[in-house]
Amino acid sequence: MPGIYKMLDVSGVIIYIGKAKNIRKRVATYFTDSLKDNKTSSMIKLVDSIEFTVTRSELESLILEHNLIKNYKPKYNIIFRDDKSFPFLKIDEKHKFPQLAFYRGTRNNQDSLYGPYPSSSSVRTAINQLQKIFKVRTCDDSYFSNRSRPCLQYQIDRCTAPCVDLISEDDYRKDLSNIKYFLKGKDKKVIKNLINEMDISSANLNYEKAAIIRDQLSKLKDIEAQQIVSLPSGNFDVIALVIKEDKYCISIFTYRRGELIGSRDFINIMPLNFSKEIILKNFLLQFYDNRNPPKELILSDYPSDPLMIQKRLSSISQKKIILKSNVRGKRLKLLELVINHSIQKLSSKQNKYNEGNISLTLLRKELKIDKYNLSIECFDISHTSGNNTIASCIHFNREGLVKSRYKKFNIEDITPGDDYQALYRAVERRFKNAYDDKDLPDLLVLDGGKGQLNKVYDIIKKMNLLAIKLISISKGKNRNSKFDTVYSVHSGYAKKIDLSRNVLYLIQRLRDEAHRFAIKSHRVKQSRSMISSPLQNIQGLGKVRRKDLLKQFGGLQGIRKASIEDISKVKGFSNLLAERVFKYFMDK
């Protein structure tokens, strides 16, 4: 019988989930003498019990396996952690004059979404191009409904100003219809429609409108001329998998209307010695779980259960999906290009990994840290004249920077500009909730000199964490990295130490990354603090209600003109609150 099986450790935690046509036979293979794979052997040693679920069909077991892996994230399953959904271009059909907008989220209305695009910048580029040609609006509905005269977009010839009725609904819908054809790759149909419309306008002596359409045609042909003629037409993704030692790289190139609009790479360590077919199966199911796949997927290798996966992807997208591997001509050249790209990416990653390992080995030796799997954390402080102080903490190990373990701390109630106290507070908060040794780094790096090092040493000593090696790095003269100085604690005091060039470079990289993360977090906090509104001064008016009020009236000017009756119609506003808002602006 087909089904899925779950392997659990002694604590009852699921460490592996698998699928099989025959569960009994598949599970038995894990316990045979012929098992030679070290990684599988190490997993089996942890297995305390096995649970299974019988399904009615292989497709059902495939879907169940995928959903369980996504839910439990077992240690020994392949999991692609980049779960950020791809962005789309959205057209809201419900509005009289629909908006052309960027969208990222759940796909509730398939008819109004076009994509997916590989990045937010590619969506914005597409919107920019379409707006230049067809001049549809991109403003929010609240802004649109409160206009009394055309905005700047109309002045620079990027919009036809439907907000003040300078274009009829029928003409606007024609432009929108051409956009939809264009996004579906039907450029020739768009050009044909525009030529017919231009001829009709000329025949009716409407030469001004004919000239506008002529300009649209010219811009469309310019875009077509930018495309590479040798590429095959249509919408498709090219996916290549390359394996080297215990790492693999999956590269995906996204082609829409025969034009490359972006690429993405996934480099990972294989938790088990899986075949290419199994890795591709996991990737396709996870990658397209919340993304709409194109009709054609060109693959370097066929995944395991290709027909089953084809059915699953087809059911997700509500259209037939074709998996291709044995391709020829132009598609073969594209596939070879992506495979070479994946090889280069993996080699580059491996070289960086090897360089990092060499530097870590030297660092362990020079700092006398007797641990192979070394983990490092680095702290930095960022503020503007003592305001909006942020402390950053980054994490680094043998695999490189681990961004999922980055932390940031809002530092308050200290003397403005006191970096010593800010570091003290940040380190104290970082280790206050560290429950076991696994959550502690082996080395702590600080951006600063002797003062910062001595201050943090006090809190490390107070928290009885002296097993953590502590160093700091201060900037050289004129901020020249050649003259950076590293300090360590000896007998309770900060002293200068000499390190090899490779080790110094590694510490500088960590310092610079902590600095980058601190500045980024500080700027976000600072920008939020600078954005203030008079509405914040009104009692009982929280964040949600302020947002609803601004959305209803399009801004403060609209609120000032509103009556108590108008304000009370906004969701969540009582007559008392509406009167309070009205009185506040009347008094002003």
C-alpha positions as CSV (number, residue, x, y, z in Angstrom):
1,M,0.0,0.0,0.0
2,P,1.3,3.5,-0.8
3,G,1.7,6.0,2.1
4,I,4.1,8.1,4.1
5,Y,6.4,7.2,7.1
6,K,7.7,9.4,9.9
7,M,10.9,8.6,11.8
8,L,11.0,9.9,15.4
9,D,13.8,10.3,17.9
10,V,13.7,9.4,21.6
11,S,12.1,12.8,22.4
12,G,9.3,12.2,19.9
13,V,10.6,14.8,17.5
14,I,10.2,13.9,13.8
15,I,13.6,13.8,12.1
16,Y,12.6,12.4,8.7
17,I,9.5,12.0,6.6
18,G,9.4,9.8,3.5
19,K,7.0,8.4,0.9
20,A,6.8,4.9,-0.6
21,K,4.7,2.8,-2.9
22,N,5.1,0.0,-0.4
23,I,5.8,1.3,3.1
24,R,6.9,-2.0,4.6
25,K,9.5,-2.7,1.9
26,R,10.8,0.9,1.9
27,V,11.3,1.1,5.7
28,A,13.0,-2.3,5.7
29,T,15.8,-1.1,3.4
30,Y,17.0,1.3,6.1
31,F,17.9,-1.6,8.4
32,T,19.7,-3.9,6.0
33,D,23.5,-4.7,6.2
34,S,24.0,-3.3,2.7
35,L,23.4,0.2,4.0
36,K,26.7,2.1,3.4
37,D,25.8,5.8,3.4
38,N,27.3,7.4,6.5
39,K,24.7,10.1,6.7
40,T,21.8,7.7,6.5
41,S,23.5,5.5,9.2
42,S,23.9,8.5,11.5
43,M,20.2,9.2,11.1
44,I,19.1,5.6,11.8
45,K,21.1,5.6,15.1
46,L,18.8,8.4,16.3
47,V,15.5,6.7,15.3
48,D,13.5,5.5,18.3
49,S,10.1,4.8,16.6
50,I,8.5,4.9,13.2
51,E,4.9,6.0,12.4
52,F,3.2,5.5,9.1
53,T,0.0,6.7,7.3
54,V,-1.6,4.7,4.4
55,T,-3.0,6.7,1.5
56,R,-5.3,5.8,-1.3
57,S,-2.9,6.7,-4.1
58,E,0.7,7.7,-4.8
59,L,-0.4,11.3,-5.7
60,E,-2.1,11.5,-2.3
61,S,1.0,10.3,-0.5
62,L,3.1,12.8,-2.5
63,I,0.9,15.7,-1.4
64,L,0.8,14.5,2.2
65,E,4.6,14.0,2.3
66,H,5.1,17.6,1.0
67,N,2.7,19.1,3.4
68,L,4.2,17.3,6.4
69,I,7.8,18.3,5.5
70,K,6.7,21.9,5.1
71,N,4.9,21.8,8.5
72,Y,7.5,19.9,10.7
73,K,10.7,20.8,8.8
74,P,12.5,17.5,9.8
75,K,16.3,17.7,10.3
76,Y,17.1,15.1,7.7
77,N,14.7,16.2,4.9
78,I,15.7,18.6,2.1
79,I,14.1,21.9,2.9
80,F,14.5,25.0,0.7
81,R,14.3,27.8,3.2
82,D,13.7,30.7,0.9
83,D,9.9,30.8,1.5
84,K,9.4,34.4,0.4
85,S,6.7,34.5,-2.2
86,F,7.4,35.9,-5.7
87,P,5.8,39.2,-6.5
88,F,3.1,39.7,-9.1
89,L,1.7,42.6,-11.1
90,K,-1.9,43.2,-10.1
91,I,-4.9,44.7,-11.9
92,D,-7.9,45.2,-9.6
93,E,-10.9,44.4,-11.8
94,K,-13.5,45.6,-9.3
95,H,-12.7,49.3,-9.7
96,K,-14.2,51.4,-12.4
97,F,-10.7,52.5,-13.4
98,P,-8.5,49.6,-12.3
99,Q,-5.0,50.3,-10.8
100,L,-1.8,48.7,-12.1
101,A,0.0,47.7,-8.9
102,F,2.8,45.7,-7.3
103,Y,1.5,42.7,-5.3
104,R,3.0,40.1,-3.0
105,G,0.8,37.7,-1.1
106,T,-1.9,35.0,-1.4
107,R,-3.4,34.6,-4.9
108,N,-7.2,34.9,-4.2
109,N,-8.1,36.2,-7.6
110,Q,-6.1,34.5,-10.4
111,D,-7.6,36.7,-13.2
112,S,-6.1,39.9,-11.8
113,L,-2.5,38.7,-11.2
114,Y,0.2,38.5,-13.8
115,G,3.5,36.8,-13.1
116,P,5.2,35.6,-11.0
117,Y,8.3,37.8,-11.4
118,P,11.7,36.9,-10.0
119,S,12.1,40.1,-8.0
120,S,10.3,43.2,-6.9
121,S,12.5,45.4,-9.1
122,S,11.4,43.4,-12.2
123,V,7.7,44.1,-11.4
124,R,8.4,47.8,-10.9
125,T,10.3,47.9,-14.2
126,A,7.4,46.3,-16.0
127,I,4.9,48.7,-14.4
128,N,7.2,51.6,-15.4
129,Q,7.3,50.4,-19.0
130,L,3.5,49.8,-19.2
131,Q,2.7,53.2,-17.7
132,K,4.9,54.9,-20.3
133,I,3.0,53.2,-23.2
134,F,-0.6,52.9,-21.9
135,K,-0.7,55.6,-19.2
136,V,-2.9,53.7,-16.7
137,R,-3.0,54.8,-13.1
138,T,-0.7,53.4,-10.4
139,C,-2.0,55.4,-7.4
140,D,-3.9,54.0,-4.4
141,D,-7.7,54.0,-4.5
142,S,-7.9,56.5,-1.5
143,Y,-5.6,58.9,-3.3
144,F,-7.5,58.5,-6.6
145,S,-10.9,59.1,-5.0
146,N,-9.9,62.4,-3.4
147,R,-8.3,64.1,-6.4
148,S,-9.8,67.4,-7.5
149,R,-7.3,68.1,-10.3
150,P,-4.7,66.0,-12.2
151,C,-1.5,64.9,-10.3
152,L,2.1,65.1,-11.5
153,Q,1.8,61.8,-13.3
154,Y,-0.6,63.4,-15.8
155,Q,1.8,66.4,-16.2
156,I,4.7,64.2,-17.2
157,D,2.5,62.2,-19.6
158,R,2.4,59.0,-17.5
159,C,-1.4,58.9,-16.8
160,T,-4.6,59.9,-18.5
161,A,-6.1,61.4,-15.3
162,P,-9.2,59.2,-14.9
163,C,-9.5,60.6,-11.4
164,V,-10.9,63.9,-12.9
165,D,-12.7,62.2,-15.9
166,L,-10.2,63.3,-18.5
167,I,-10.6,59.9,-20.2
168,S,-13.7,57.9,-20.7
169,E,-14.2,54.5,-19.0
170,D,-14.4,52.7,-22.4
171,D,-11.0,54.2,-23.6
172,Y,-9.4,53.4,-20.3
173,R,-10.6,49.8,-20.6
174,K,-9.2,49.6,-24.1
175,D,-5.7,50.5,-22.7
176,L,-6.2,48.0,-19.9
177,S,-7.2,45.3,-22.3
178,N,-4.0,45.9,-24.4
179,I,-1.9,45.7,-21.2
180,K,-3.4,42.2,-20.4
181,Y,-2.6,41.0,-23.9
182,F,0.9,42.4,-23.6
183,L,1.4,40.6,-20.2
184,K,0.2,37.4,-21.7
185,G,2.9,37.7,-24.5
186,K,0.4,38.6,-27.2
187,D,2.3,41.6,-28.5
188,K,1.2,41.1,-32.1
189,K,-2.5,41.3,-31.1
190,V,-1.8,44.5,-29.2
191,I,-0.1,46.1,-32.2
192,K,-2.9,44.9,-34.5
193,N,-5.5,46.5,-32.1
194,L,-3.6,49.8,-32.0
195,I,-3.1,49.9,-35.8
196,N,-6.9,49.4,-36.3
197,E,-7.7,52.0,-33.7
198,M,-5.2,54.5,-35.3
199,D,-6.8,54.0,-38.7
200,I,-10.3,54.6,-37.3
201,S,-9.2,57.8,-35.6
202,S,-7.5,59.0,-38.8
203,A,-10.6,58.2,-40.8
204,N,-12.7,60.2,-38.3
205,L,-10.3,63.1,-38.6
206,N,-9.3,62.7,-35.0
207,Y,-5.6,63.2,-35.7
208,E,-4.6,64.1,-32.1
209,K,-5.8,60.6,-30.9
210,A,-4.1,58.9,-33.9
211,A,-0.8,60.6,-33.0
212,I,-1.1,59.3,-29.4
213,I,-1.6,55.8,-30.7
214,R,1.2,56.2,-33.2
215,D,3.5,57.0,-30.2
216,Q,2.3,54.0,-28.3
217,L,3.1,51.8,-31.3
218,S,6.6,53.3,-31.6
219,K,7.3,52.6,-27.9
220,L,6.0,49.0,-28.2
221,K,8.3,48.3,-31.2
222,D,11.3,49.8,-29.2
223,I,10.6,47.2,-26.5
224,E,10.4,44.4,-29.1
225,A,13.7,45.5,-30.6
226,Q,15.4,45.2,-27.2
227,Q,14.5,41.5,-27.0
228,I,17.0,38.9,-28.2
229,V,15.6,37.4,-31.4
230,S,17.5,34.1,-31.0
231,L,15.6,33.2,-27.8
232,P,12.6,30.8,-28.0
233,S,9.2,32.5,-27.4
234,G,6.7,31.7,-24.7
235,N,6.7,31.6,-20.9
236,F,9.0,29.0,-19.3
237,D,11.4,28.3,-16.5
238,V,14.8,26.7,-17.0
239,I,16.0,24.8,-13.9
240,A,19.5,23.2,-13.5
241,L,20.8,21.1,-10.7
242,V,24.5,20.6,-10.1
243,I,26.0,18.4,-7.2
244,K,29.6,18.7,-6.0
245,E,30.7,16.7,-3.0
246,D,28.2,17.3,-0.2
247,K,26.7,20.5,-1.7
248,Y,24.3,21.2,-4.5
249,C,23.1,24.3,-6.4
250,I,19.8,24.7,-8.1
251,S,19.6,27.6,-10.5
252,I,16.3,28.8,-12.0
253,F,16.1,31.3,-14.9
254,T,12.7,32.8,-15.5
255,Y,11.7,33.6,-19.1
256,R,8.5,35.5,-20.0
257,R,7.5,36.3,-23.6
258,G,10.8,34.7,-24.6
259,E,12.8,37.3,-22.5
260,L,14.9,36.6,-19.4
261,I,13.4,38.6,-16.6
262,G,15.4,37.2,-13.7
263,S,17.2,34.3,-12.0
264,R,17.6,32.7,-8.6
265,D,20.0,30.3,-7.0
266,F,19.6,27.9,-4.1
267,I,22.8,26.4,-2.6
268,N,22.4,23.9,0.2
269,I,24.1,21.0,2.0
270,M,22.5,17.7,1.4
271,P,21.4,16.2,4.7
272,L,21.3,12.7,3.0
273,N,23.0,11.3,0.0
274,F,19.9,11.8,-2.2
275,S,19.9,11.4,-5.9
276,K,19.3,14.3,-8.3
277,E,15.8,13.0,-9.0
278,I,14.8,13.2,-5.4
279,I,16.3,16.7,-4.8
280,L,14.5,18.0,-7.9
281,K,11.2,16.5,-6.8
282,N,11.5,18.3,-3.4
283,F,12.5,21.5,-5.1
284,L,9.6,21.6,-7.6
285,L,7.0,20.8,-4.9
286,Q,8.3,23.4,-2.5
287,F,9.2,26.1,-4.9
288,Y,5.9,26.1,-6.8
289,D,3.7,25.5,-3.8
290,N,2.8,29.2,-3.5
291,R,3.9,30.3,-7.0
292,N,2.1,29.9,-10.3
293,P,4.3,27.8,-12.6
294,P,4.5,28.5,-16.3
295,K,3.2,25.9,-18.8
296,E,6.7,24.7,-19.6
297,L,9.5,23.7,-17.2
298,I,12.9,22.8,-18.8
299,L,15.0,20.7,-16.4
300,S,18.5,19.4,-16.4
301,D,17.2,16.1,-15.1
302,Y,13.8,14.5,-14.6
303,P,12.6,14.4,-11.0
304,S,11.4,11.2,-9.4
305,D,7.7,10.5,-10.0
306,P,7.6,13.0,-12.9
307,L,4.0,12.3,-13.9
308,M,2.9,12.6,-10.3
309,I,4.6,16.0,-10.0
310,Q,3.2,17.1,-13.3
311,K,-0.3,16.3,-12.0
312,R,0.4,18.2,-8.8
313,L,1.7,21.3,-10.4
314,S,-1.1,21.2,-13.0
315,S,-3.7,21.1,-10.1
316,I,-2.0,24.1,-8.4
317,S,-2.0,26.3,-11.5
318,Q,-5.3,25.1,-13.0
319,K,-3.5,24.4,-16.4
320,K,-1.5,21.6,-17.9
321,I,2.2,21.8,-16.9
322,I,4.8,20.1,-19.1
323,L,8.2,18.9,-17.7
324,K,11.0,18.7,-20.3
325,S,14.5,17.5,-20.0
326,N,15.5,16.1,-23.4
327,V,15.4,19.4,-25.4
328,R,17.1,20.5,-28.6
329,G,18.1,23.7,-30.4
330,K,17.6,27.0,-28.7
331,R,16.2,25.4,-25.5
332,L,19.2,23.1,-25.2
333,K,21.5,26.1,-25.5
334,L,19.6,27.9,-22.7
335,L,19.7,24.8,-20.5
336,E,23.5,24.5,-21.0
337,L,23.8,28.2,-20.1
338,V,21.9,27.6,-16.8
339,I,23.9,24.5,-16.0
340,N,27.2,26.4,-16.5
341,H,25.9,29.2,-14.4
342,S,25.0,26.7,-11.6
343,I,28.5,25.1,-11.8
344,Q,30.1,28.6,-11.4
345,K,27.9,29.5,-8.5
346,L,28.7,26.3,-6.7
347,S,32.4,26.5,-7.3
348,S,32.4,30.1,-6.0
349,K,30.5,29.1,-2.9
350,Q,32.9,26.2,-2.4
351,N,36.0,28.4,-2.7
352,K,34.6,30.9,-0.2
353,Y,33.7,28.0,2.1
354,N,37.3,26.6,1.8
355,E,38.8,30.0,2.4
356,G,36.5,30.5,5.5
357,N,37.6,27.1,6.8
358,I,41.3,28.0,6.5
359,S,40.7,31.3,8.3
360,L,38.7,29.6,11.0
361,T,41.4,27.0,11.5
362,L,44.0,29.7,11.9
363,L,41.7,31.7,14.2
364,R,41.2,28.7,16.5
365,K,44.9,28.2,16.6
366,E,45.9,31.8,17.2
367,L,43.2,32.5,19.8
368,K,43.6,29.0,21.4
369,I,40.0,27.9,21.0
370,D,39.8,24.2,21.2
371,K,36.6,23.6,19.2
372,Y,36.2,22.4,15.6
373,N,32.6,23.7,14.9
374,L,33.4,27.2,16.0
375,S,30.5,29.8,16.3
376,I,31.2,33.5,16.4
377,E,28.9,36.5,17.2
378,C,29.8,40.1,16.5
379,F,28.2,43.2,18.1
380,D,28.0,46.8,16.9
381,I,26.1,50.0,17.9
382,S,24.5,52.6,15.6
383,H,22.7,55.9,16.5
384,T,22.4,59.5,15.4
385,S,23.6,61.9,18.1
386,G,22.5,59.4,20.7
387,N,19.0,59.0,19.3
388,N,17.3,55.8,18.1
389,T,20.1,53.6,19.3
390,I,20.3,50.1,17.9
391,A,22.7,47.2,18.7
392,S,23.2,44.5,16.2
393,C,24.4,40.9,16.7
394,I,25.4,38.7,13.7
395,H,26.2,35.0,13.8
396,F,28.9,33.2,11.9
397,N,30.0,29.5,11.7
398,R,31.7,27.1,9.3
399,E,28.9,27.5,6.8
400,G,29.3,31.3,6.8
401,L,26.9,34.0,7.9
402,V,23.7,32.6,9.4
403,K,21.2,35.4,8.9
404,S,18.4,33.5,10.5
405,R,20.3,34.0,13.8
406,Y,20.9,37.7,13.5
407,K,19.5,39.8,16.3
408,K,18.9,43.5,16.9
409,F,18.2,45.3,20.2
410,N,16.5,48.7,20.8
411,I,18.6,50.4,23.4
412,E,16.7,52.9,25.6
413,D,17.1,54.6,29.0
414,I,20.8,55.2,28.7
415,T,22.9,58.4,28.4
416,P,22.6,59.5,24.7
417,G,25.7,58.5,22.8
418,D,27.1,56.2,25.6
419,D,28.3,53.3,23.4
420,Y,29.8,51.5,26.4
421,Q,26.5,51.3,28.2
422,A,24.7,50.4,24.9
423,L,27.0,47.4,24.3
424,Y,26.7,46.4,28.0
425,R,22.8,46.3,27.7
426,A,22.9,44.5,24.4
427,V,25.2,41.7,25.5
428,E,23.3,41.4,28.8
429,R,20.0,41.0,26.9
430,R,21.5,38.6,24.4
431,F,22.7,36.1,27.0
432,K,20.0,36.6,29.6
433,N,17.7,34.1,27.7
434,A,20.5,31.7,26.7
435,Y,19.3,28.4,28.2
436,D,22.1,26.1,27.3
437,D,25.6,25.9,25.8
438,K,24.2,25.3,22.3
439,D,22.9,28.8,22.3
440,L,26.2,30.4,23.3
441,P,28.9,31.4,20.8
442,D,32.5,30.3,21.3
443,L,33.9,33.8,20.3
444,L,32.4,37.2,20.9
445,V,33.7,40.1,18.6
446,L,33.0,43.7,19.5
447,D,33.4,46.8,17.3
448,G,35.4,49.0,19.5
449,G,38.6,49.4,21.5
450,K,39.8,48.7,25.1
451,G,36.9,50.6,26.7
452,Q,34.2,48.6,25.0
453,L,36.1,45.3,25.7
454,N,36.5,46.1,29.4
455,K,32.8,47.0,29.7
456,V,31.5,43.9,28.1
457,Y,34.0,41.8,30.0
458,D,32.3,43.0,33.2
459,I,28.9,41.7,32.2
460,I,30.4,38.4,30.8
461,K,32.1,37.9,34.2
462,K,28.9,38.9,36.1
463,M,26.9,36.3,34.1
464,N,29.5,33.6,34.6
465,L,30.2,33.2,30.9
466,L,33.9,33.4,30.9
467,A,34.1,30.3,28.7
468,I,33.3,32.7,25.8
469,K,36.4,34.1,24.2
470,L,36.2,37.9,24.0
471,I,38.0,40.2,21.5
472,S,37.4,43.7,20.1
473,I,38.6,45.4,16.9
474,S,39.1,49.1,16.7
475,K,39.4,51.1,13.5
476,G,42.9,52.3,12.4
477,K,44.2,55.8,11.8
478,N,42.0,57.7,9.3
479,R,39.8,54.6,9.3
480,N,42.4,52.7,7.3
481,S,41.8,49.0,7.7
482,K,45.6,48.3,7.4
483,F,46.0,49.8,10.9
484,D,43.0,48.1,12.6
485,T,43.9,46.9,16.1
486,V,42.6,43.8,17.8
487,Y,42.4,43.5,21.6
488,S,41.8,40.5,23.9
489,V,41.3,40.1,27.6
490,H,44.3,38.8,29.6
491,S,44.1,38.5,33.4
492,G,41.0,40.7,33.4
493,Y,42.6,43.5,31.3
494,A,42.4,44.4,27.6
495,K,45.6,44.0,25.7
496,K,46.6,44.3,22.1
497,I,47.2,41.0,20.2
498,D,48.8,40.3,16.8
499,L,46.9,38.1,14.3
500,S,47.8,36.8,10.9
501,R,46.5,38.6,7.8
502,N,43.8,35.9,7.1
503,V,42.4,35.9,10.6
504,L,42.4,39.8,10.7
505,Y,40.6,39.9,7.4
506,L,37.9,37.5,8.7
507,I,37.4,39.6,11.8
508,Q,37.2,42.7,9.7
509,R,34.5,41.1,7.5
510,L,32.4,40.2,10.6
511,R,32.8,43.7,12.0
512,D,31.7,45.3,8.7
513,E,28.7,43.0,8.4
514,A,27.6,43.8,12.0
515,H,28.1,47.5,11.1
516,R,26.0,47.2,8.0
517,F,23.2,45.4,9.9
518,A,23.3,48.0,12.7
519,I,23.1,50.9,10.3
520,K,20.2,49.4,8.3
521,S,18.2,48.7,11.5
522,H,18.9,52.1,12.9
523,R,17.8,53.8,9.7
524,V,14.5,51.9,9.7
525,K,13.9,53.0,13.4
526,Q,14.9,56.6,12.7
527,S,12.6,56.9,9.6
528,R,9.7,55.6,11.7
529,S,10.3,58.1,14.5
530,M,10.5,60.9,12.0
531,I,7.1,60.1,10.5
532,S,4.6,61.8,12.8
533,S,1.0,62.9,12.3
534,P,-1.3,65.3,14.1
535,L,-3.8,62.4,14.4
536,Q,-1.4,60.9,17.0
537,N,-2.4,63.7,19.4
538,I,-6.1,62.7,19.4
539,Q,-7.1,60.5,22.3
540,G,-8.6,57.1,21.3
541,L,-7.3,57.2,17.8
542,G,-4.9,54.2,17.4
543,K,-2.8,53.1,14.5
544,V,-5.6,51.1,12.8
545,R,-8.2,53.9,13.1
546,R,-5.7,56.5,11.9
547,K,-5.0,54.4,8.8
548,D,-8.8,53.9,8.1
549,L,-9.4,57.6,8.5
550,L,-6.7,58.6,6.1
551,K,-7.8,55.9,3.6
552,Q,-11.4,57.2,3.7
553,F,-10.6,60.9,3.2
554,G,-7.3,60.6,1.3
555,G,-5.3,62.7,3.7
556,L,-5.4,65.4,6.4
557,Q,-6.9,68.0,4.0
558,G,-9.8,65.7,3.4
559,I,-10.3,65.1,7.1
560,R,-10.4,68.8,7.8
561,K,-13.2,69.3,5.3
562,A,-15.2,66.3,6.7
563,S,-18.2,66.8,9.0
564,I,-18.9,64.8,12.2
565,E,-21.5,62.7,10.3
566,D,-18.9,61.9,7.6
567,I,-16.3,60.9,10.1
568,S,-18.7,58.7,12.1
569,K,-19.4,56.6,8.9
570,V,-15.7,55.3,9.0
571,K,-15.5,51.8,10.5
572,G,-14.9,51.8,14.2
573,F,-15.7,55.5,14.8
574,S,-18.4,56.3,17.3
575,N,-20.2,59.7,17.4
576,L,-18.0,60.7,20.4
577,L,-14.8,59.9,18.6
578,A,-15.9,61.5,15.4
579,E,-16.8,64.7,17.4
580,R,-13.3,64.6,19.0
581,V,-11.6,64.4,15.6
582,F,-13.8,67.2,14.2
583,K,-13.2,69.4,17.2
584,Y,-9.4,68.9,17.1
585,F,-9.2,70.2,13.5
586,M,-11.7,73.0,14.2
587,D,-9.5,74.3,17.1
588,K,-6.4,74.2,14.9
